[in-house]
């Protein structure tokens, strides 16, 4: 093999670290008050752990889904559960009605009642799940990234750096608009990112979108 | 000829080529049936003057249409380099102009399908980040002018003047045909399938039972797909390094010359099937943001097979300043229960490495500067055991980097440290690969 390490053909890391370390924390004077007080990004907790950790090192197992740095999860609106319940009911009415009619025509009254009961049970289950889901949802804007956590069965914690956001969109369906809530979705170049915050009060969603867009612009870069 | 000045068109031979292809399709679908006559004893091919006249009446206008459309498309497409943009204009009546910032170029491919080799033509494909429709294909340019255009576009994208001569390249590796063939066969699924194929063939010959064809034919098709297709596609694979990127050349029938500019590779996977490990071979697959959809699958291979040290050398060229083998991997928690056992994960200042898989071992590598987001997931099984999986997300592609089955607290520490390293890597300039020569 004639692969000599002559000159590095790639762009050399001309000034690694210097500018990055001296990078001033961007001004937070836009009056939204969304910036958390702590700067959790400052303490270098080293991984792999055999290096001497300086500062708060490993997380406890029960702290794995905590926001960290003395921050609190911002919850989503309590209307999340009601929104899901209403959606479920709107689906359940035609399914329950048409299904019950067909079952009633074929099998009589008792199976029809059982069908309606099953649909009703599904609605209640959907509502219960949505309510549990709402309790697990939380997001925090940190100095350099947004973290979102949610999930009833599979728990998730997603860290999206502001510099990686391609765009932020806010969507609100008819029902959502009527209830005064909206969904904020963050898009990065990775399809797997899936950082979605549903059921935020409309005003809060707009403010969050503006803050995220601004922070994204400050730190934006190519792929 | 300089592409950075003036407006340019495709090669004139595109017109006859397109007309020719159009006429072939016409002949198969319509022309040939016109030559046939229906008689009492069935359909016969009889070239009577009557039939010939009928054939010519249809064929001559069709030929004119073919030449006309070829000429039209040739006249309609113009391209030029305007400042930092490549401008492609199409249409004569309805004009359509596309401006492509050169700094967005993810890769430039030179493709030479079999047909175009007669005319010494080549297709230039410019891949951009994002979306299915984000490629520009210039079909076809002369072979030399295609290379010239490629060199000029890369020079301009790198921030050099367009007159810069093509960057010199340094040969790295050539995959010999025998090695490629052996590597394609020496895989457990392929060996198992061929065993099934020969067994069914034997059964067919011994018992003359046609029903077994239902097994033989799909198995044969699978083998063709797994062995013959890659063999034709990746034959004569050569890798070379140059200042404007990694250059790959390969193909038996359709030759391709790919150029991946520095910093365009998002993530890398080093794949070592069980049998290859004893021979010390490895394969490299990459995620490049430009190739979306099916093109991703077509051109995700950086090296079909090579000795492991060559593969590692190439990876260290892709992610400069690191050595994957030197990254110490922390083994996953012993409580994990997956068959596809995670070997471990580790990180240094440049890359995050996760190794997993049995019997086929995959080592997934992503540069911190390229990481899009970091995720922590705990499925119900893992929650019982107090484990978690850390994903470092790359743009869609063949490489998914995930450190499975870490202890919960440790997983969160990995998430935080990865996020911090990614931030540091992006700030130190590793995140913006445009204008790499400036």
Boltz contact constraints between the chains, C-beta under 6 A:
constraints:
  - contact:
      token1: [A, 1]
      token2: [B, 310]
      max_distance: 6.0
  - contact:
      token1: [A, 3]
      token2: [B, 172]
      max_distance: 6.0
  - contact:
      token1: [A, 3]
      token2: [B, 313]
      max_distance: 6.0
  - contact:
      token1: [A, 8]
      token2: [B, 320]
      max_distance: 6.0
  - contact:
      token1: [A, 9]
      token2: [B, 241]
      max_distance: 6.0
  - contact:
      token1: [A, 9]
      token2: [B, 243]
      max_distance: 6.0
  - contact:
      token1: [A, 10]
      token2: [B, 262]
      max_distance: 6.0
  - contact:
      token1: [A, 10]
      token2: [B, 320]
      max_distance: 6.0
  - contact:
      token1: [A, 11]
      token2: [B, 262]
      max_distance: 6.0
  - contact:
      token1: [A, 11]
      token2: [B, 436]
      max_distance: 6.0
  - contact:
      token1: [A, 16]
      token2: [B, 428]
      max_distance: 6.0
  - contact:
      token1: [A, 17]
      token2: [B, 428]
      max_distance: 6.0
  - contact:
      token1: [A, 20]
      token2: [B, 424]
      max_distance: 6.0
  - contact:
      token1: [A, 20]
      token2: [B, 427]
      max_distance: 6.0
  - contact:
      token1: [A, 20]
      token2: [B, 428]
      max_distance: 6.0
  - contact:
      token1: [A, 23]
      token2: [B, 427]
      max_distance: 6.0
  - contact:
      token1: [A, 45]
      token2: [B, 417]
      max_distance: 6.0
  - contact:
      token1: [A, 47]
      token2: [B, 413]
      max_distance: 6.0
  - contact:
      token1: [A, 47]
      token2: [B, 414]
      max_distance: 6.0
  - contact:
      token1: [A, 47]
      token2: [B, 417]
      max_distance: 6.0
  - contact:
      token1: [A, 48]
      token2: [B, 330]
      max_distance: 6.0
  - contact:
      token1: [A, 58]
      token2: [B, 409]
      max_distance: 6.0
  - contact:
      token1: [A, 58]
      token2: [B, 413]
      max_distance: 6.0
  - contact:
      token1: [A, 59]
      token2: [B, 409]
      max_distance: 6.0
  - contact:
      token1: [A, 59]
      token2: [B, 412]
      max_distance: 6.0
  - contact:
      token1: [A, 59]
      token2: [B, 413]
      max_distance: 6.0
  - contact:
      token1: [A, 60]
      token2: [B, 409]
      max_distance: 6.0
  - contact:
      token1: [A, 61]
      token2: [B, 386]
      max_distance: 6.0
  - contact:
      token1: [A, 61]
      token2: [B, 408]
      max_distance: 6.0
  - contact:
      token1: [A, 61]
      token2: [B, 409]
      max_distance: 6.0
  - contact:
      token1: [A, 64]
      token2: [B, 408]
      max_distance: 6.0
  - contact:
      token1: [A, 64]
      token2: [B, 409]
      max_distance: 6.0
  - contact:
      token1: [A, 64]
      token2: [B, 412]
      max_distance: 6.0
  - contact:
      token1: [A, 144]
      token2: [B, 423]
      max_distance: 6.0
  - contact:
      token1: [A, 145]
      token2: [B, 419]
      max_distance: 6.0
  - contact:
      token1: [A, 153]
      token2: [B, 380]
      max_distance: 6.0
  - contact:
      token1: [A, 154]
      token2: [B, 377]
      max_distance: 6.0
  - contact:
      token1: [A, 154]
      token2: [B, 379]
      max_distance: 6.0
  - contact:
      token1: [A, 155]
      token2: [B, 378]
      max_distance: 6.0
  - contact:
      token1: [A, 156]
      token2: [B, 377]
      max_distance: 6.0
  - contact:
      token1: [A, 157]
      token2: [B, 376]
      max_distance: 6.0
  - contact:
      token1: [A, 158]
      token2: [B, 375]
      max_distance: 6.0
  - contact:
      token1: [A, 159]
      token2: [B, 374]
      max_distance: 6.0
  - contact:
      token1: [A, 159]
      token2: [B, 419]
      max_distance: 6.0
  - contact:
      token1: [A, 160]
      token2: [B, 373]
      max_distance: 6.0
  - contact:
      token1: [A, 163]
      token2: [B, 426]
      max_distance: 6.0
  - contact:
      token1: [A, 164]
      token2: [B, 372]
      max_distance: 6.0
  - contact:
      token1: [A, 188]
      token2: [B, 372]
      max_distance: 6.0
  - contact:
      token1: [A, 188]
      token2: [B, 373]
      max_distance: 6.0
  - contact:
      token1: [A, 189]
      token2: [B, 372]
      max_distance: 6.0
  - contact:
      token1: [A, 189]
      token2: [B, 395]
      max_distance: 6.0
  - contact:
      token1: [A, 190]
      token2: [B, 372]
      max_distance: 6.0
  - contact:
      token1: [A, 190]
      token2: [B, 393]
      max_distance: 6.0
  - contact:
      token1: [A, 190]
      token2: [B, 394]
      max_distance: 6.0
  - contact:
      token1: [A, 190]
      token2: [B, 395]
      max_distance: 6.0
  - contact:
      token1: [A, 191]
      token2: [B, 396]
      max_distance: 6.0
  - contact:
      token1: [A, 192]
      token2: [B, 393]
      max_distance: 6.0
  - contact:
      token1: [A, 193]
      token2: [B, 373]
      max_distance: 6.0
  - contact:
      token1: [A, 193]
      token2: [B, 393]
      max_distance: 6.0
  - contact:
      token1: [A, 221]
      token2: [B, 431]
      max_distance: 6.0
  - contact:
      token1: [A, 221]
      token2: [B, 432]
      max_distance: 6.0
  - contact:
      token1: [A, 222]
      token2: [B, 432]
      max_distance: 6.0
  - contact:
      token1: [A, 222]
      token2: [B, 434]
      max_distance: 6.0
  - contact:
      token1: [A, 223]
      token2: [B, 129]
      max_distance: 6.0
  - contact:
      token1: [A, 223]
      token2: [B, 289]
      max_distance: 6.0
